[in-house]
Amino acid sequence: MDEFVPLDAYLQAPECAREVLAAPEPPQPEFVREVLHEARRFRAALADALDAARDRLVRDLASDVLARELACAPADVERIARRTLERYTDDEPLHVRVHPDEVALLAGFELPVVADARLRRGDVTLTLRYGTIDASLGVRLAHVLQSA
């Protein structure tokens, strides 16, 4: 059976805590300032990390929802390609890249259509003489999220 311990003895701080509590000098103001400074820096870093994680999580969640929706009703790749081409007609477009399963959706398109297995369904990339325009789902989604 356990030994009986009076309540007042049970509620006393342990020996190691009594030594700290009975310290002759309270912490110096400089020490307190340093601790508070470090706590503020940690809080700021944590807030930055949470902001970055939140943005990434929102983007990932929105991408997942859109991907599910696209499985039910595919993206209008031809419309996306035409709108992108309209914006960059003056920049000498060379060809448009889409997912291999969507090449047939651009039959009769005014530019050559290249199948690119690296792209996801709904992605469109327009190749210009001096660069590339990425009209992929992720880029379009990021633009919408930044505008909101």
Backbone bond lengths (Angstrom), bond angles and torsions (degrees), N, CA, C in turn:
res aa  C-N    CA-C-N  psi(-1)  N-CA   C-N-CA  omega(-1)  CA-C   N-CA-C  phi
1 M - - - 1.436 - - 1.528 109.07 -
2 D 1.348 116.21 147.26 1.466 121.18 -179.25 1.520 110.74 -68.61
3 E 1.307 113.81 151.06 1.466 120.92 178.90 1.527 109.53 -74.41
4 F 1.312 118.60 140.99 1.458 123.46 177.89 1.521 109.67 -71.09
5 V 1.350 115.97 131.12 1.468 121.75 177.84 1.523 106.93 -123.13
6 P 1.327 117.94 122.48 1.463 119.76 177.90 1.522 110.54 -60.28
7 L 1.318 116.42 147.17 1.458 122.12 -175.95 1.516 112.17 -58.11
8 D 1.332 118.64 -43.80 1.467 119.97 -178.43 1.528 111.32 -63.99
9 A 1.296 119.19 -32.90 1.470 122.16 176.85 1.529 110.35 -73.29
10 Y 1.323 115.86 -36.42 1.467 120.69 179.97 1.526 110.94 -65.71
11 L 1.326 117.11 -36.55 1.467 121.83 -176.87 1.522 113.55 -82.23
12 Q 1.314 118.63 -7.93 1.463 120.44 178.68 1.525 110.12 -72.07
13 A 1.327 114.82 150.37 1.464 120.19 177.78 1.516 109.37 -66.37
14 P 1.335 118.32 147.02 1.458 120.34 176.48 1.528 110.63 -63.01
15 E 1.299 115.97 164.24 1.471 121.98 -175.08 1.529 112.17 -55.29
16 C 1.343 117.46 -44.91 1.471 119.56 -177.49 1.524 111.03 -64.97
17 A 1.320 117.93 -35.31 1.458 121.08 179.22 1.517 110.18 -71.63
18 R 1.322 117.89 -34.84 1.464 120.77 179.36 1.519 110.59 -63.36
19 E 1.325 117.23 -35.31 1.468 120.39 179.15 1.528 110.55 -64.86
20 V 1.317 116.49 -42.68 1.468 120.32 179.72 1.515 110.05 -67.38
21 L 1.332 116.43 -43.31 1.463 119.97 -178.96 1.516 112.09 -66.45
22 A 1.321 116.97 -29.21 1.458 120.55 -177.77 1.524 112.28 -95.23
23 A 1.316 118.12 17.16 1.461 121.50 -179.82 1.523 109.41 -58.47
24 P 1.330 117.17 137.01 1.459 119.97 -175.41 1.525 113.68 -66.16
25 E 1.352 118.66 -32.26 1.459 120.73 -176.99 1.520 110.45 -117.72
26 P 1.311 117.65 134.53 1.469 118.66 172.89 1.529 108.47 -71.89
27 P 1.319 117.80 161.51 1.467 119.88 178.60 1.526 111.16 -56.70
28 Q 1.311 115.61 143.42 1.459 121.77 -179.11 1.533 109.51 -70.97
29 P 1.338 117.50 148.54 1.470 121.00 179.29 1.533 112.63 -56.18
30 E 1.331 118.62 -36.13 1.468 120.75 179.85 1.529 110.43 -63.55
31 F 1.301 116.00 -42.15 1.463 120.92 177.88 1.526 110.41 -60.55
32 V 1.318 116.71 -43.92 1.462 121.52 179.63 1.530 109.91 -63.17
33 R 1.325 116.63 -42.94 1.469 120.26 178.22 1.526 111.05 -61.15
34 E 1.320 117.66 -42.65 1.465 121.09 178.99 1.519 111.46 -63.18
35 V 1.321 115.77 -43.09 1.466 119.44 179.23 1.526 110.58 -63.34
36 L 1.326 117.52 -44.76 1.460 120.96 178.27 1.521 111.43 -63.64
37 H 1.324 116.72 -39.70 1.470 120.96 177.87 1.531 110.37 -60.89
38 E 1.328 116.71 -47.20 1.468 120.73 179.29 1.529 111.24 -63.91
39 A 1.330 116.73 -37.85 1.468 120.43 178.66 1.527 110.42 -64.58
40 R 1.339 116.95 -40.83 1.467 120.14 178.11 1.524 111.52 -65.74
41 R 1.335 116.67 -41.18 1.477 120.33 178.32 1.526 110.45 -63.15
42 F 1.330 115.74 -42.50 1.462 119.67 178.83 1.527 110.63 -62.54
43 R 1.338 116.61 -43.07 1.460 120.45 179.51 1.529 111.20 -62.96
44 A 1.332 117.22 -41.51 1.465 120.86 179.00 1.527 110.77 -64.45
45 A 1.330 116.73 -43.01 1.469 120.17 178.76 1.519 110.33 -64.36
46 L 1.309 117.20 -40.32 1.460 121.20 178.78 1.525 110.74 -65.29
47 A 1.328 117.09 -41.18 1.470 120.61 178.07 1.522 110.58 -62.84
48 D 1.341 117.63 -41.94 1.468 120.77 177.49 1.519 111.05 -62.34
49 A 1.321 116.75 -44.05 1.467 120.77 179.69 1.520 111.22 -63.27
50 L 1.319 116.64 -40.61 1.466 120.22 178.68 1.525 111.54 -66.28
51 D 1.335 116.93 -39.51 1.467 120.04 177.13 1.523 110.88 -61.56
52 A 1.318 116.60 -45.79 1.466 120.56 179.88 1.525 110.74 -64.54
53 A 1.307 116.98 -42.81 1.465 120.46 179.93 1.524 110.40 -66.41
54 R 1.334 117.16 -40.18 1.460 120.37 179.80 1.522 110.63 -61.06
55 D 1.332 116.85 -46.78 1.463 120.22 179.75 1.521 111.16 -59.97
56 R 1.329 116.41 -44.19 1.460 120.62 179.83 1.526 110.96 -65.13
57 L 1.319 117.16 -42.09 1.466 120.77 179.73 1.527 111.76 -65.35
58 V 1.326 117.13 -41.08 1.464 120.19 177.77 1.522 109.90 -63.35
59 R 1.334 116.82 -43.90 1.465 120.91 179.50 1.531 110.57 -63.20
60 D 1.342 116.92 -43.57 1.467 120.65 179.29 1.523 111.45 -64.40
61 L 1.321 116.40 -43.24 1.463 120.24 179.46 1.520 110.69 -63.85
62 A 1.330 116.95 -45.14 1.461 120.47 178.59 1.528 110.87 -62.57
63 S 1.316 117.61 -39.23 1.470 121.01 177.52 1.520 110.99 -62.88
64 D 1.326 116.54 -42.74 1.467 120.18 179.21 1.529 111.30 -63.06
65 V 1.330 116.36 -42.85 1.468 120.30 179.27 1.524 109.84 -63.79
66 L 1.329 116.61 -45.22 1.465 119.64 179.25 1.523 111.80 -64.47
67 A 1.321 116.72 -39.08 1.465 119.76 178.85 1.523 110.38 -61.44
68 R 1.333 116.73 -41.16 1.463 120.41 177.18 1.522 110.91 -63.49
69 E 1.331 115.95 -42.60 1.468 119.99 178.69 1.529 111.02 -63.88
70 L 1.322 116.42 -39.89 1.463 120.07 -179.65 1.520 111.93 -67.26
71 A 1.325 117.11 -27.17 1.467 120.19 176.02 1.524 109.63 -66.75
72 C 1.323 117.04 -31.74 1.470 121.43 178.94 1.522 111.42 -81.49
73 A 1.314 116.68 -41.80 1.463 122.14 -178.86 1.522 107.79 -139.48
74 P 1.340 117.66 103.03 1.468 120.68 -176.10 1.532 112.76 -57.77
75 A 1.323 114.43 154.77 1.462 121.09 178.86 1.521 110.04 -66.57
76 D 1.305 116.35 149.72 1.456 122.08 176.91 1.531 107.52 -82.81
77 V 1.327 114.49 81.39 1.464 121.31 -174.37 1.525 111.07 -61.18
78 E 1.314 116.77 -37.56 1.465 119.09 -179.81 1.531 110.50 -62.80
79 R 1.322 117.46 -43.31 1.470 120.81 178.72 1.527 110.92 -63.83
80 I 1.329 116.44 -42.01 1.469 120.53 179.11 1.529 109.64 -62.21
81 A 1.339 116.54 -44.90 1.470 120.99 -179.41 1.532 110.43 -64.39
82 R 1.337 117.07 -42.27 1.474 119.85 -179.48 1.528 111.45 -65.55
83 R 1.330 117.65 -43.22 1.467 120.17 179.34 1.525 111.02 -63.83
84 T 1.324 117.04 -39.91 1.461 120.67 178.42 1.524 109.93 -65.67
85 L 1.321 116.72 -43.81 1.464 121.22 179.45 1.533 110.78 -62.84
86 E 1.339 117.67 -40.87 1.468 120.75 179.00 1.526 111.64 -58.80
87 R 1.316 116.27 -38.79 1.473 120.38 -179.06 1.530 112.25 -70.05
88 Y 1.326 116.87 -29.02 1.468 119.64 -171.64 1.530 113.03 -121.35
89 T 1.319 118.22 25.26 1.461 121.95 179.88 1.522 111.80 -59.19
90 D 1.320 117.34 -37.33 1.465 121.50 -177.20 1.530 113.03 -74.69
91 D 1.326 118.47 -8.97 1.469 121.80 -176.79 1.532 113.22 -97.30
92 E 1.301 117.06 21.69 1.467 123.92 177.48 1.526 112.92 55.50
93 P 1.336 117.23 68.65 1.469 119.84 177.99 1.524 110.96 -66.89
94 L 1.333 116.62 140.56 1.457 122.31 -178.39 1.528 112.76 -103.52
95 H 1.332 116.17 -48.58 1.465 120.52 177.70 1.526 110.36 -161.05
96 V 1.313 114.71 170.02 1.453 120.97 179.43 1.533 107.88 -120.53
97 R 1.349 116.03 140.97 1.468 121.63 179.49 1.527 108.68 -112.86
98 V 1.334 114.94 137.69 1.458 121.77 176.80 1.531 108.45 -142.65
99 H 1.313 115.86 169.93 1.462 121.50 176.16 1.538 108.22 -62.05
100 P 1.336 118.68 143.64 1.469 121.16 -177.47 1.534 114.49 -54.02
101 D 1.317 117.89 -33.51 1.465 120.57 179.79 1.520 112.77 -71.39
102 E 1.337 117.80 -11.28 1.457 120.63 -176.53 1.521 113.80 -111.07
103 V 1.321 116.75 4.78 1.470 120.14 179.54 1.527 110.48 -60.61
104 A 1.330 117.41 -40.97 1.465 121.22 -178.85 1.528 112.03 -62.93
105 L 1.330 117.76 -26.12 1.463 121.02 179.68 1.525 111.79 -68.72
106 L 1.339 116.99 -16.36 1.463 121.16 -179.40 1.528 111.92 -108.88
107 A 1.323 116.45 25.80 1.472 120.07 176.40 1.532 108.15 -61.74
108 G 1.312 116.17 130.92 1.456 120.89 -179.62 1.524 113.57 84.38
109 F 1.325 117.46 6.43 1.466 120.51 178.05 1.522 108.48 -66.41
110 E 1.333 117.30 147.60 1.480 120.98 -174.44 1.525 114.68 -70.81
111 L 1.318 118.50 -12.55 1.467 122.61 176.35 1.518 109.41 -114.98
112 P 1.332 116.37 157.79 1.468 118.01 172.89 1.535 110.08 -61.90
113 V 1.331 115.76 142.07 1.458 121.78 179.95 1.522 108.30 -109.56
114 V 1.335 116.14 126.54 1.458 122.53 -177.91 1.523 108.74 -111.63
115 A 1.331 115.79 130.73 1.460 120.59 175.94 1.527 108.48 -79.04
116 D 1.311 116.10 131.07 1.463 121.29 -179.86 1.527 108.47 -132.96
117 A 1.329 115.70 105.97 1.465 121.46 -176.54 1.529 112.52 -67.34
118 R 1.325 117.80 -14.92 1.472 120.35 177.80 1.524 112.15 -74.64
119 L 1.323 116.48 -19.13 1.460 120.65 -179.77 1.523 110.52 -84.69
120 R 1.323 115.12 152.21 1.463 120.54 174.66 1.524 108.49 -90.81
121 R 1.299 116.24 162.40 1.465 119.68 175.97 1.521 108.63 -60.66
122 G 1.330 115.31 136.55 1.461 120.23 -177.97 1.526 112.84 93.63
123 D 1.327 117.19 -10.76 1.467 121.23 178.46 1.525 110.02 -85.43
124 V 1.311 115.67 143.19 1.457 122.62 175.91 1.516 107.66 -136.50
125 T 1.323 115.40 134.77 1.468 121.00 174.93 1.520 107.71 -127.84
126 L 1.311 115.56 127.69 1.456 121.24 179.40 1.520 108.31 -105.09
127 T 1.322 116.37 122.02 1.463 120.80 179.20 1.523 108.94 -95.21
128 L 1.318 114.86 123.92 1.465 121.87 179.03 1.520 108.89 -105.48
129 R 1.314 116.13 170.41 1.461 119.71 178.99 1.529 110.89 -58.84
130 Y 1.318 117.18 -37.60 1.465 120.17 -175.39 1.535 113.87 -119.18
131 G 1.311 117.23 30.90 1.458 118.66 177.86 1.515 112.14 160.03
132 T 1.307 114.54 -169.76 1.459 121.49 -177.74 1.520 108.99 -135.15
133 I 1.317 115.78 140.52 1.457 122.10 174.96 1.521 107.11 -107.58
134 D 1.322 115.12 119.43 1.463 121.59 -179.25 1.519 108.33 -94.30
135 A 1.328 116.41 108.49 1.464 121.74 176.72 1.524 108.82 -111.01
136 S 1.317 115.40 38.35 1.461 119.63 -179.17 1.522 110.17 -72.00
137 L 1.308 115.73 163.73 1.461 121.60 -179.32 1.523 111.22 -57.06
138 G 1.333 117.32 -43.04 1.460 120.88 -179.63 1.513 112.65 -61.82
139 V 1.313 117.52 -41.88 1.472 121.58 -179.90 1.523 110.04 -68.99
140 R 1.334 116.72 -43.20 1.473 119.13 178.73 1.526 110.51 -63.57
141 L 1.322 116.81 -40.64 1.463 121.19 178.94 1.525 110.70 -64.74
142 A 1.328 117.51 -44.32 1.478 121.14 178.82 1.519 110.25 -59.66
143 H 1.329 117.30 -39.69 1.467 121.20 178.68 1.524 110.43 -62.96
144 V 1.325 116.82 -43.63 1.464 120.91 179.40 1.521 109.92 -63.73
145 L 1.339 117.30 -44.25 1.467 121.09 -178.58 1.524 111.50 -65.75
146 Q 1.339 117.77 -35.62 1.462 120.49 178.55 1.516 111.17 -71.43
147 S 1.322 116.77 -31.08 1.477 120.88 -179.55 1.513 111.32 -73.59
148 A 1.336 116.66 -25.14 1.479 120.20 -176.73 1.499 112.71 -76.64
